[in-house]
Amino acid sequence: MRDENDRSWPISIISTANNQRHFLGSGWKNFKASNKVEDGCRCDFQFVVDKANVAKELLVRVVRRIE
């Protein structure tokens, strides 16, 4: 996973048995802490895929809550 400042974190993506839901596993907590993601923040995710349409990277943009 890579943030908008080009910093990277290794993560795992966990899929349910029927492959209909996906969750961020190990690595997410480190990303969250490093980017100060807290309640009210929005994370925009974008998969970067190769020519075979296989995801190679996950880009994340954290949008802070505006009060």
Contact map, one row per residue, 1 for C-alpha under 8 A:
1110000111100000000000000000000000000000000000000000000011110000000
1111111110000000000000000000000000000000000000000000000011110000000
1111111100000000000000000000000000000000000000000000000000111100000
0111111000000000000000000000000000000000000000000000000000111000000
0111111000000000000000000000000000000000000000000000000000000000000
0111111100000000000000000000000000000000000000000000000000000000000
0111111110000000000000000000000000000000000000000000000000000000000
1110011111000000000000000000000000000000000000000000000000000000000
1100001111100000000000000010011000000000000000000000000000000000000
1000000111110000000000000010000000000000000000000000000000000000000
1000000011111000000000011111000000000000000000000000000000000000000
0000000001111100000000011110000000000000000000000000000000000000000
0000000000111110000001111000000000000000000000000000000000000000000
0000000000011111000001111000000000000000000000000000000000000000000
0000000000001111111111100000000000000000000000000000000000000000000
0000000000000111111111000000000000000000000000000000000000000000000
0000000000000011111100000000000000000000000000000000000000000000000
0000000000000011111110000000000000000000000000000000000000000000000
0000000000000011111111000000000000000000000000000000000000000000000
0000000000000011111111000000000000000000000000000000000000000000000
0000000000000011011111100000000000000000000000000000000000000000000
0000000000001111001111110000000000000000000000000000000000000000000
0000000000001110000011111000000000000000000000000000000000000000000
0000000000111100000001111111000000000000000000000000000000000000000
0000000000111100000000111111000000000000000000000000000000000000000
0000000000110000000000011111100000000000000000000000000000000000000
0000000011110000000000011111111000000000000000000000000000000000000
0000000000100000000000011111111100000000000000000000000000000000000
0000000000000000000000000111111110000000000000000000000000000000000
0000000010000000000000000011111111000000000000000000000000000000000
0000000010000000000000000011111111100000000000000000000000000000000
0000000000000000000000000001111111111100000000000000000000000000000
0000000000000000000000000000111111111000000000000000000000000000000
0000000000000000000000000000011111111000000000000000000000000000000
0000000000000000000000000000001111111000000000000000000000000100000
0000000000000000000000000000000111111100000000000000000000000000000
0000000000000000000000000000000111111110100000000000000000000100000
0000000000000000000000000000000100011111100000000000000000000000000
0000000000000000000000000000000000001111100000000000000000000000000
0000000000000000000000000000000000000111110000000000000000000001100
0000000000000000000000000000000000001111111000000000000000000111100
0000000000000000000000000000000000000001111100000000000000000111100
0000000000000000000000000000000000000000111110000000000000011110000
0000000000000000000000000000000000000000011111000000000000011110000
0000000000000000000000000000000000000000001111100000000001111000000
0000000000000000000000000000000000000000000111110000000001110000000
0000000000000000000000000000000000000000000011111000001111100000000
0000000000000000000000000000000000000000000001111100001111100000000
0000000000000000000000000000000000000000000000111111111110000000000
0000000000000000000000000000000000000000000000011111111100000000000
0000000000000000000000000000000000000000000000001111110000000000000
0000000000000000000000000000000000000000000000001111110000000000000
0000000000000000000000000000000000000000000000001111111000000000000
0000000000000000000000000000000000000000000000001111111100000000000
0000000000000000000000000000000000000000000000111100111111000000000
0000000000000000000000000000000000000000000000111100011111000000000
1100000000000000000000000000000000000000000000111000001111100000000
1100000000000000000000000000000000000000000011110000001111110000000
1111000000000000000000000000000000000000000011110000000011111000000
1111000000000000000000000000000000000000001111000000000001111100000
0011000000000000000000000000000000000000001110000000000000111110000
0010000000000000000000000000000000101000111100000000000000011111000
0000000000000000000000000000000000000000111100000000000000001111100
0000000000000000000000000000000000000001110000000000000000000111110
0000000000000000000000000000000000000001110000000000000000000011111
0000000000000000000000000000000000000000000000000000000000000001111
0000000000000000000000000000000000000000000000000000000000000000111
